[in-house]
Amino acid sequence: MKPAFRLFPLVIVLALLRCVPPAFSQEANQAALVPPSSQTALQEIATKVAHKADKAGCGSAKCVLLVTDFYTSQEATSRLGLKLSNEFALLLSKALPAGTVVDRSTYRQFMDRNRIPLAYLRTDDAQRWLGKELKATTVVWAEITSVDGRDATTFNVVNAERPKGGGPVKATLPPLVYRVEDLHPVEPFSPLGKIQNPREGQTVFQVDGTEIKSGSCQYMPNPPFTDAARAAHLSGVITVDAVITTDGKPEGARVRRGLPYNLNDAALHVIDTWRCKPGLKDGQPVATEVMFEVNFRMY
């Protein structure tokens, strides 16, 4: 493994993810996701999933169950997927009275902090890692697809403590209410605001290639693969925002798009040790905002 790095001016790029929408019923003016006529059927599905979770070791007070974001395409969730996963977490809390369901706000905070695209979490092993990070014993994740015009969903129950246990539960969703835009793919984390100035009183400039010149980094040791990432044969890119101060130190680093298996922590830890030449304004060193790419590849 030889991670590659590039230092370049901060540019925000919006990537469009491919989405194959499921055939949910459309009633744009109705706010409720689950109409009364569908509530019983959806609760029955939750009961089947809870039964599978019970067999996976989630039948006692020691059970801590995590419901992660539901996929509505091969790579992403959507507002509909987020709403449905929130709803299903509530239904499972009723179907599993002995256990505890992780609050969805706790999961959201984790995803906002780690910013992992769902494309990297589409395996039971990745979901198992996610469960361990949030101290869950069991994880439920789901994939919603359209089969012959019907909404077929596979609920995957994963034992977070050992490879065996759990399995899929296939079900056909009852009619749900949504807006067309609710099917558009979305990131499973909130937008980032402006990066915070790490040093009070020091102006941070945006590199424009004319008045503000970009700096460069000379000392950039590679972050290591974690054992879990190596076992998963993971390849991917972490993007990190930071400010290069006038003395050439990266400060205020934060993850913009991350990877699982604790590679974010490995990247942030080693970036703190990098040393760079600062950007220039009128030939004088200035603090500049930059984006680093940390490329993890296994060969």
N, C-alpha and C positions, 0 to 999 in steps of 0.2 A: 504493500500500500504506500502510495506516495501522493499525499494531498497536494493539490495545486492551488495557488493563490493569485488573485489579481486585485490591484488597488485602482479604483477608478471613481470619478465623480458620482455622487448619489443621483440616481435617476429612478423614478418610480415607474414600473412597467406593469400594466394590467394584463394578465394572461387569461384567455378565454378557454374554459374547460369544456370538453365535449359532454353533452348531456342527452341521454335518451330518456324522455319523460315517460313515467308510468301513466296508465290510463285511468287516473282518478276522475271522479265525477266533478264537474265544474259548476259552482254556484257562487259567482263572484260577490254577491251582495250579502251572503250569509257568513257571519264571523266565526261560528263554531267549527272547529276542525272535524269533530266527531258528532254528527247529528244524533238526536235521540234514538232513531231507528237503528243506528249502528253501534251504540254503546255496549249493548249486551254481547254482540258478536265479537267486538274487540276485547272485551273483558274475558271471554272464553278463550281467545288466543293467548292472552296474558296468563291465564290459568294453566294452559298447556306448557307454555315456556317456563312458568314457575315450577311445574312438575318435573320438567327436564333439569332445571337448576337444583331442585331438591335431590335428584339422583346424583347430581354432580357434587354433592356435599353442602348444599345450601338449605338444609332442613332444620337448622338449629339457630339459637341466638348468636352463635359465633359467625353466622353468615353475614357478609357485607357484599352486596351486589351493586355492580356498576353498570349503568346503561350508557353506552357511548353513542355518538352520532350515527344515524341511519344513512346509508348510501342510497342515493337515487340516480346515480350514474356510476360508471366504472371507476371514476376518480374522485368524486366529490359528493357532498351532501347538497341540500338546498334548504330554503326556508321551510318548505314542507317537511323535509327530512328532520329538521331541527324540531319543528312542532310535534311531529309524530313521536320522536324519541323522548321529548319532554312528557307527552301524554302517556307513553308506555311505561315510563319510570313510575308515574303515579299509579297506574294500574297494577304494576308488579308489587308496589308497596302494600296494596290491598291483598294480593294473592299470596304474599309471603309474610304473614304476620309475625313469624318467629324471627325473621332476619331484618337487616337494615339495608335500605337502598340509599346509595350515595347521592347526596343532594346535587342536582344538576348544576347549580351555581358553583360548586366546588370543582366539578369537571370543567366548566367554562373557564374558570380562573386558571386551571392547569393548561388548557389549550391556548389561552391568551398569553401565558408566560412562555410556553414552549413553541407555539406557532408551527405545529407539525401538519403538513397537508395530509388529508386522509388517504391519499394514494399510497403512503408509506405505512398505513395501519390496516391494510386489507388482509391480514393473515391472523390466524389464531395466536401464533407466537407473539406478534406485535401487540395484539389485544391483551395477551397475558402480561406482557411487560407493562402495558398501560395500567392494568389492574393492580399490579404490585406497586407502581408509583403512587397510586391513590389508596393503597392499603385495603383493596378489595379482595375477597376470596373467590368471587365469581364475576364474570363479565358477560353481558349480552350485547351483541352487535347485530345489525340486520342489513340485508341487501334487498331493495325493492326493485322488481323488474316487471315488465309487461309481457305476459305470455298469452297469445291468442286473445288479446284485448282485455285480459283479466289481470288484476294486480297481484302477482305472486310474490310473496315475501319469504325469505329464509332468515329465521332468527337463529343466530349461532350462540350457543351457550358454551362458555369456556371456563374451565377450572383454572384460576390464576395461580394456584399453588403447585400444580403438577400437570404434566403434559396430557395425561389421560383424565377422562371425565367430561361430561357434557355431550355436545353434539348438536346437529341442526334440528330445527323445528320448522317445517314448511307449512305455510298457511296462505289463504287467499283473503286479502283485506276486504272488509265491508266498504260500502261507499263512503268516501270522505269528501269534505268540502275544502276547496282551495281556490286561489286565484292563479291565473296563468303564470304570472311573474314569480309565484311561489315555487315553481319548478326550475327556475334559473339556478345554475350551480353557484354556490357561495363558499367562501373560506370558512373553516370551522373556528375562526378566531376574529377578534375585533380589529378594525383599522388602527394603525399606529398614529400617534400624534407626532409633533415635532420633537426631535431628540433634545434632551435636556442639556443645557450648557454645564459641563462638568466643573468649570472654574468660574466662579463669580467675577464679573468685571472683564472677562476676556471675550471679545466678539468672535463668534463663529461664522465663517464665511462659506458660501457655496461656491465650489469650483466651477468656473465658466470657461476656462481655457484661454481667456484673453486677459482681463484685469486680474483675475485670481488664478494662479497657476497651481496645478496639482503637485503634491509631494510624492514621495516614493518610500518604500520600506526596504531596508537592507537585511535586517535580522528578523527572520520569520520562521522559527522552528515549527515543524509540523505537529499538529495535535495527534494523539494516538487513537487508534480504533479501540473501542471498549470490547470486552470479551463477548458481550451479548450481540453487538453489531457484527462482530466477526463471525459468530455462530450463525447469524441470520443472513450472511453474505450480502449485507446491505451496501448499496452504492447510492450516492446522492450528493446534493449540494446544500450547505448551510450559508445563508446570507446574513451578515451582521453589519449594523450601523455602528459607527464610532466617530469620535472627534479626535483628529490628530492635533495635539497641542503644539505650541510654538517650540517646545523642547523635544518634539518628535515622539511623544508617548500616546498610544491609543487610550482614550478614556471614555467613560460613559457607554461602553459597548453594550449592545442589546441585539437579540435575535430578531430578524425580520421574517425569515422562513427557516424553520428548523428541521431536525431529523430525530427519530426516536432513539432508544437505547442509550440515552445519556450522552450522545455525541455533542449536543449543545453545550453542556458543561465543559466537556473536553476542549471544544473550540474556544469558548470564552476564557477559560483558564490560560491557555497558551497565548491568546491574543494580548493578554495583559503583559506578556514578556517581550512582545515585539518592539522594535525600535525603528523609527522612520525619519526621513527628512520632512520637515513641515512644508505646507504650501507657502506660496509667496504672493505678496501684494506689493507692487512697486519695488520689487527686489528684497522686501523685508519679510521675515517669517510671520505667518499668521495661523491661527487655528482654523482648520477646515473640516467640514463634515464629509465623510467618505463611506463607501460600502465595500466590505470585504466579501469575497466568495471563498468558501472553504470546500474544496471538492474531495469527497471521500470515494475512492475506487479500490476495489479488490481485484488483484490480478492473479 
